[in-house]
Amino acid sequence: MTDPAPGSMSGRTVVITGSTSGIGYAAAAALGAAGATVVVHGRDSRRTAAAAWQLGAAGAGRFVPVAADLGSLSGVRAFAEQVGAAAPGGVHVLLNNAGGGFADRELSPDGVERSFALNHIAVAAVTHRLFDGLRAGAESAGVPSRVIVTSSFMERRGDPNLDDWSYERKFRQVAAYCDAKLAALAYSYALARRWEGSGITVNAADPGAVATRFGVAAGGLFRVIQTVGRPFMTGAHSGAAPLVRLATDPESAHTTGGYHNRSGLARSSSASRDPEFGARVVERTAAIVGVD
């Protein structure tokens, strides 16, 4: 399938978590070229500033660096405050793209295993923290603001214990990642149902198997998978295509609650689509994030 040309994003503000490299960087470049103001996010302030400068030097668009560690709720709060200052007119698109996989079990400051904290809890917390900005963006543009969650086909292998997101009993790197991706996808479906008619749409995008720095940074089995499978993986630009399409396509303005890959609308796992499972994920997430 040929990548669609992005629609005009002139006058729109896009926030992309995890956008200093890989899929997030490619999406930032495409959306900036379409005329958007892009909030570029990373954990390290120097690297984030450098990425924003490189994006601006390479093409059109305005790129604003915002650095914060989304692995903790306090980091999410700091991020949301900076986004509010950088986007006083509201947020039109939020791409929840930051993620990671960790070879060793370690807990976030909030008591959640780090993979789960970054790949799911941060997605929920960032989205809720930016709710007012998303609503303001929808009002200013006259069309719904868009929340897009970077998912993964690996969610099909997820089977999270909803009573233990610290993995106190058993931890495996890839399993924790798959569990978190499944939880985040189920949560996005539940949020799409809850926010329908609010002026905010919620969709998930699966970039497929992409050759980025993710596996190298993650270490462990992920590094092996990335090394062995790299010749068969697509590039960051292709991986970013479904995110860019969901962010820009005028025909997707009111689309919500979907799972999209590079070919278009797709079908995720039966577990992710189970409303009962989604409700349990929402309940457990709310207890950690502190939202009703």
C-alpha positions in Angstrom: 0.0 0.0 0.0 1.4 3.4 -1.0 1.9 5.8 1.9 -0.7 8.6 1.7 0.4 12.2 1.4 -0.3 13.9 4.7 -3.2 16.4 4.8 -2.4 20.0 5.7 -1.6 20.5 9.4 -1.2 24.2 9.2 -2.2 25.8 12.5 -2.3 22.5 14.3 -0.2 21.4 17.3 0.9 17.8 17.5 2.5 16.3 20.6 4.6 13.1 20.0 6.0 11.3 23.0 9.2 9.4 22.3 10.1 11.4 19.1 13.9 11.9 19.3 14.5 8.8 17.1 12.8 6.0 15.2 9.1 6.0 14.4 8.4 9.1 16.5 11.1 11.1 14.8 9.9 10.0 11.4 6.3 10.9 12.3 7.5 14.3 13.6 9.3 15.0 10.3 6.2 14.1 8.3 3.8 16.2 10.4 6.1 19.1 10.5 6.4 19.0 6.7 2.6 19.1 6.6 2.7 22.4 8.5 2.2 21.4 12.1 3.9 22.7 15.2 5.3 19.6 16.7 6.2 19.1 20.4 9.2 16.8 20.3 9.6 14.7 23.4 12.5 12.7 24.9 13.9 11.9 28.3 17.2 13.7 27.9 17.0 17.5 27.5 20.1 17.8 25.3 19.1 15.0 23.0 15.6 16.3 22.7 16.8 19.8 21.9 19.2 18.4 19.3 16.4 16.3 17.7 14.1 19.3 17.5 16.9 21.4 15.9 17.7 18.7 13.4 14.0 18.3 12.4 13.7 22.1 11.9 16.9 22.3 9.9 15.9 19.4 7.6 12.5 20.8 6.5 9.3 22.7 7.2 7.4 22.9 10.4 8.1 24.3 13.9 9.5 21.9 16.5 9.4 22.5 20.2 11.5 20.3 22.5 10.1 19.1 25.8 12.1 16.7 28.0 10.6 14.5 30.7 10.8 11.0 32.0 7.4 9.4 31.5 8.3 6.4 33.5 6.8 8.0 36.6 3.6 9.9 37.3 5.6 12.8 38.6 7.4 12.9 35.2 4.1 12.8 33.4 2.9 15.8 35.4 6.1 17.7 34.5 5.6 16.8 30.9 2.0 17.9 30.9 2.9 21.3 32.4 5.5 21.9 29.8 3.1 20.9 27.0 0.6 23.4 28.4 3.1 26.1 28.2 4.3 25.1 24.7 0.7 24.8 23.3 -1.5 27.5 24.9 -4.0 27.2 22.1 -4.6 23.5 22.7 -3.4 20.2 21.3 -4.9 18.8 18.1 -3.1 15.5 17.9 -1.5 13.4 20.7 0.7 10.5 19.5 1.5 8.3 22.5 4.6 6.7 21.0 7.1 6.5 23.8 7.8 2.9 24.9 10.5 0.5 25.9 11.4 -3.0 27.0 13.8 -3.7 29.9 15.9 -6.8 30.3 15.9 -6.7 34.1 12.9 -6.3 36.5 12.9 -2.9 38.1 10.0 -0.9 39.5 9.0 2.6 38.7 8.7 5.1 41.5 5.0 4.3 41.5 5.5 0.6 42.1 4.9 -0.7 38.6 7.3 -2.7 36.6 9.1 -0.4 34.2 7.9 -1.9 30.9 4.3 -1.6 32.1 4.9 1.8 33.5 6.1 3.2 30.2 4.1 1.3 27.7 0.7 1.5 29.5 0.6 3.6 32.6 2.3 6.6 30.9 -0.1 6.4 27.9 -3.1 6.6 30.2 -1.6 9.3 32.4 -0.4 11.5 29.6 -3.8 11.3 27.8 -5.7 12.2 30.9 -3.4 15.0 31.8 -3.7 16.5 28.3 -7.5 16.2 28.2 -8.2 19.9 28.6 -5.7 20.8 26.0 -7.2 18.3 23.6 -10.7 19.7 24.2 -9.3 23.2 23.6 -7.7 22.1 20.4 -11.0 20.5 19.2 -12.9 23.8 19.9 -10.3 25.9 18.1 -10.2 23.7 15.0 -13.9 22.8 14.9 -13.1 19.1 14.5 -12.2 16.4 17.1 -8.7 16.3 18.4 -7.0 12.9 17.9 -5.3 10.6 20.3 -3.2 7.9 18.7 -1.6 5.1 20.6 1.4 3.3 19.1 0.4 -0.4 19.5 2.2 -3.6 18.4 1.2 -6.9 16.9 2.9 -8.4 19.9 -0.2 -7.5 22.0 -1.6 -10.8 20.8 0.9 -12.6 23.0 -0.1 -10.6 26.1 -1.7 -12.2 29.1 -1.3 -9.8 32.0 -2.1 -10.6 35.6 -4.4 -7.7 36.5 -3.6 -8.0 40.2 0.2 -7.8 39.8 1.8 -5.2 37.6 5.0 -5.3 39.6 5.7 -8.8 38.3 6.8 -9.8 41.8 6.2 -13.5 41.1 7.5 -13.9 37.6 9.2 -11.5 35.2 10.2 -12.1 31.6 11.2 -9.2 29.4 9.2 -9.9 26.3 6.1 -11.2 28.2 6.0 -7.9 30.2 6.2 -5.9 27.0 3.4 -7.9 25.4 1.2 -7.6 28.5 1.7 -3.9 28.6 0.8 -3.5 24.9 -2.3 -5.5 25.3 -3.4 -3.5 28.4 -2.7 -0.2 26.5 -4.8 -1.3 23.5 -7.7 -2.5 25.6 -7.5 0.8 27.5 -7.6 2.8 24.3 -10.7 1.0 23.2 -12.4 1.6 26.5 -11.4 5.3 26.4 -12.7 5.7 22.8 -16.1 4.4 24.0 -16.1 6.6 27.1 -15.0 9.8 25.2 -17.3 9.3 22.2 -19.0 12.6 21.4 -16.5 14.5 23.7 -14.6 16.1 20.8 -11.7 13.6 21.2 -11.1 10.5 19.1 -8.9 7.6 20.3 -7.3 5.1 17.9 -4.4 2.7 17.9 -1.7 2.2 15.2 0.5 -0.8 14.7 3.7 0.1 12.8 4.7 -3.5 12.3 8.2 -4.9 12.7 10.5 -1.8 12.4 14.3 -1.6 12.5 15.0 1.1 15.0 17.2 1.5 18.1 14.5 0.0 20.3 16.0 -3.5 20.5 19.5 -2.3 21.1 18.4 0.0 23.9 16.2 -2.7 25.4 18.9 -5.3 25.5 18.2 -8.9 26.5 16.0 -11.0 24.1 14.8 -7.9 22.3 18.4 -7.2 21.2 18.6 -10.7 19.8 15.3 -10.4 18.0 16.3 -7.0 16.5 19.7 -8.3 15.4 18.4 -11.5 13.8 15.3 -10.0 12.3 16.6 -6.7 11.1 16.9 -7.7 7.4 13.2 -8.5 7.4 12.0 -5.4 9.1 10.8 -2.2 7.6 12.2 1.3 8.1 11.0 4.0 10.5 9.3 6.0 7.7 7.2 3.1 6.7 6.5 2.3 10.4 5.3 5.8 11.0 2.9 5.8 8.1 -0.2 4.5 9.9 0.4 7.1 12.7 0.7 9.9 10.2 -2.3 8.8 8.3 -4.5 8.7 11.4 -3.2 12.2 12.4 -3.8 13.9 9.1 -6.4 12.1 7.0 -9.5 14.3 6.8 -11.7 11.2 6.3 -10.5 10.0 9.7 -11.7 13.1 11.5 -14.4 11.3 13.4 -12.9 7.8 13.3 -12.5 6.4 16.8 -12.0 3.0 18.6 -10.0 1.5 15.7 -6.8 -0.5 15.3 -4.9 0.4 12.2 -1.8 -1.0 10.5 0.1 0.0 7.4 -2.7 -1.5 5.2 -5.5 0.3 7.0 -8.2 -0.8 9.5 -7.3 -4.2 11.0 -8.5 -6.6 13.7 -6.6 -6.9 17.0 -6.7 -9.8 19.4 -10.0 -11.0 20.9 -8.7 -10.2 24.4 -8.0 -6.6 23.5 -11.6 -6.3 22.2 -13.2 -7.9 25.2 -15.2 -5.1 27.0 -15.0 -7.0 30.3 -11.3 -7.3 30.1 -11.1 -3.6 29.1 -13.2 -2.6 32.1 -10.9 -4.4 34.5 -7.8 -2.8 32.9 -9.5 0.6 33.3 -10.3 -0.1 36.9 -6.8 -1.2 37.7 -5.2 1.7 35.8 -7.4 4.3 37.5 -6.3 3.1 40.9 -2.6 3.8 39.9 -3.1 6.9 37.8 -5.6 8.5 40.1 -8.4 9.2 37.6 -12.1 8.0 37.8 
